[in-house]
């Protein structure tokens, strides 16, 4: 047996002849595997003195364009997946809000469950009240902020995204030290209720930043407004 192994011929690689034979037997190989062409260098051509061969330059340019398009495709796929994940999480928040058994349960859902569902560090529901009025607000989880806070932060805007910030203790209380980016959404509940807002905080500096899509957060805030009006028996 040892003598047989000793005499056996071993091949450590493919020969040019075998590669040629394979391609001749499989003429559609490059059609089925076009990505292989990206690593193949075409032969240069001698066209005589003073004549430039633009073939290689054109091929290199096409390869660069293909690489750029591939990178853009990968980025688009990644963004689409992230958007789908965010959409699924927002839908989870909406279902949790609709499943609240009481107003107190609703507030607890917003201030506790939202952070877990959205993979954030903290979510708060803030309502404006004077010092004397704050004594009558007994609902656990609500953050009472001074009158004018919503206007000072949002102005006429519905929603803002801020990246690379220091957490606002007025919005996030003891959790402010964790916050490096946040999203703040105005809540228009009713003319008979004080101004309020929903604040989302993350320890990731770029979790929220200007230019990101805000439609889903706006949608979630709209659902919350509607559900709060139902529980408090308020008109729009």
C-alpha positions in Angstrom: 0.0 0.0 0.0 2.8 2.4 0.9 4.6 1.6 -2.4 1.4 2.4 -4.3 1.0 5.7 -2.6 4.6 6.6 -3.3 4.1 6.0 -6.9 0.9 7.9 -7.2 0.9 11.3 -9.1 -0.4 14.2 -7.1 -1.5 17.5 -8.5 -1.3 20.7 -6.4 -2.9 22.9 -9.0 -4.7 23.3 -12.3 -2.7 23.4 -15.5 -3.4 25.9 -18.3 -4.4 23.0 -20.5 -7.0 21.8 -18.0 -8.5 25.2 -17.6 -8.7 25.6 -21.3 -10.3 22.2 -21.7 -12.8 23.1 -19.0 -13.8 26.4 -20.6 -14.1 24.7 -24.0 -16.5 22.2 -22.4 -18.4 24.9 -20.6 -18.7 27.8 -23.1 -21.4 29.5 -20.9 -19.3 29.6 -17.8 -18.7 33.3 -17.8 -22.3 33.9 -18.6 -23.3 32.0 -15.4 -20.4 33.5 -13.4 -19.8 37.1 -14.6 -18.2 38.1 -11.3 -15.2 36.0 -12.3 -14.4 38.5 -15.1 -13.7 41.2 -12.5 -10.5 39.3 -11.6 -9.4 38.5 -15.1 -6.8 40.8 -16.8 -7.3 41.1 -20.6 -4.1 40.8 -22.7 -2.5 44.1 -23.8 -2.2 44.8 -27.5 0.9 46.2 -29.3 -0.5 48.8 -31.8 2.8 50.3 -32.9 4.6 53.5 -31.8 2.5 56.5 -31.1 -0.8 54.5 -30.9 -2.5 54.3 -27.5 -4.6 51.3 -26.6 -7.7 52.5 -24.8 -9.1 49.0 -24.2 -7.5 48.5 -20.8 -8.5 52.0 -19.7 -12.1 51.4 -20.7 -12.2 48.0 -18.9 -10.7 49.5 -15.8 -13.3 52.3 -15.9 -16.1 49.8 -16.3 -14.8 47.7 -13.4 -14.8 50.9 -11.2 -18.3 51.6 -12.2 -19.4 48.1 -11.4 -17.7 48.3 -8.0 -19.4 51.6 -7.3 -22.8 50.2 -8.4 -22.3 47.1 -6.2 -21.5 49.3 -3.2 -24.6 51.4 -3.8 -26.7 48.2 -4.2 -25.3 46.9 -0.9 -26.0 50.2 0.8 -29.5 50.3 -0.5 -30.2 46.7 0.6 -28.8 47.5 4.1 -31.0 50.6 4.4 -34.1 48.8 3.2 -33.5 46.1 5.8 -33.0 48.7 8.5 -36.2 50.5 7.5 -38.1 47.2 7.6 -36.8 46.5 11.0 -37.7 49.9 12.3 -41.2 49.6 10.7 -41.7 46.3 12.4 -40.7 47.8 15.8 -43.0 50.8 15.4 -45.8 48.4 14.6 -45.0 46.5 17.8 -45.3 49.8 19.8 -48.6 50.6 18.2 -50.0 47.1 19.1 -48.7 47.6 22.7 -50.5 51.0 23.0 -53.7 49.6 21.6 -53.5 46.7 24.1 -53.2 48.9 27.2 -55.8 48.0 29.9 -55.9 51.4 31.6 -54.5 54.9 31.2 -51.8 54.1 33.8 -51.0 50.9 31.8 -50.7 53.1 28.7 -48.2 55.4 30.3 -46.2 52.4 31.6 -46.2 50.9 28.1 -44.8 54.2 26.6 -42.2 54.8 29.2 -41.1 51.2 29.7 -42.0 49.0 26.8 -41.2 51.5 24.0 -37.5 51.5 25.0 -37.3 47.8 24.8 -39.3 47.4 21.6 -37.3 50.1 19.8 -33.9 49.0 21.3 -33.4 52.4 22.9 -32.0 53.4 26.3 -34.9 55.6 27.5 -38.3 56.9 26.4 -40.1 59.6 28.3 -43.6 61.2 28.1 -43.3 64.8 29.2 -46.1 67.2 30.1 -45.9 70.9 30.9 -47.2 72.0 34.4 -46.5 74.6 36.9 -45.0 73.7 40.3 -48.4 73.7 42.0 -50.1 71.8 39.1 -47.4 69.1 39.2 -48.6 68.1 42.7 -51.8 66.8 41.2 -50.2 64.7 38.5 -49.9 61.3 40.1 -49.5 59.1 37.0 -46.3 57.2 37.4 -43.9 57.5 34.4 -44.9 61.0 33.4 -42.1 63.6 33.4 -43.4 67.1 34.4 -41.5 69.9 32.7 -41.9 73.7 33.2 -44.3 75.7 31.0 -42.8 76.8 27.7 -40.5 73.7 27.5 -42.2 72.3 24.4 -42.1 75.6 22.6 -38.4 76.2 23.6 -37.3 72.8 22.2 -39.6 72.4 19.1 -40.7 75.9 18.2 -43.3 75.4 15.4 -41.9 72.0 14.5 -43.6 68.7 15.0 -40.4 66.7 15.5 -36.6 67.1 15.8 -33.7 64.7 15.6 -30.4 65.5 17.4 -27.2 63.6 17.2 -24.0 63.8 19.3 -25.7 65.7 22.1 -25.6 65.7 25.9 -28.8 64.3 27.3 -31.3 66.9 28.6 -32.1 66.3 32.3 -35.4 68.1 31.9 -36.5 65.5 29.4 -34.8 62.4 30.6 -34.3 63.0 34.3 -31.8 60.6 35.8 -31.4 58.8 32.5 -30.0 61.9 30.8 -26.4 60.8 31.3 -27.0 57.9 29.0 -28.3 59.9 26.1 -26.0 60.9 23.2 -28.7 61.3 20.5 -32.4 61.9 20.8 -35.7 62.4 18.9 -38.4 64.7 20.4 -41.9 64.7 19.1 -44.7 67.1 19.9 -48.0 65.6 21.1 -51.1 67.5 20.1 -53.6 65.8 22.3 -56.4 68.3 22.9 -56.9 72.1 23.3 -57.9 71.3 26.9 -54.7 69.6 27.8 -51.3 71.2 28.4 -48.5 70.9 25.8 -46.7 67.5 25.8 -44.0 65.7 24.0 -42.5 62.2 23.6 -38.7 61.9 23.9 -36.6 59.0 22.6 -33.0 58.7 23.8 -30.1 56.5 22.8 -26.5 56.2 23.9 -25.4 55.9 20.3 -24.3 59.4 19.0 -25.7 58.7 15.5 -28.9 56.7 16.3 -30.9 59.9 15.6 -29.6 62.6 13.2 -30.9 65.3 10.9 -31.9 63.9 7.5 -33.3 60.6 8.7 -36.8 59.7 7.8 -39.3 60.7 10.5 -42.6 59.4 9.1 -42.7 56.3 11.4 -42.1 58.3 14.6 -44.7 60.8 13.5 -47.1 57.9 12.9 -46.4 56.5 16.3 -47.0 59.9 18.0 -50.3 60.3 16.1 -51.5 56.9 17.3 -50.5 57.7 20.9 -52.4 61.1 20.7 -55.5 59.3 19.5 -55.4 56.6 22.2 -54.8 59.2 25.0 -57.8 61.1 23.8 -59.9 58.0 24.0 -58.8 57.1 27.5 -59.3 60.7 28.8 -62.5 61.0 26.8 -61.3 64.2 25.0 -62.2 65.6 21.6 -59.6 66.4 19.0 
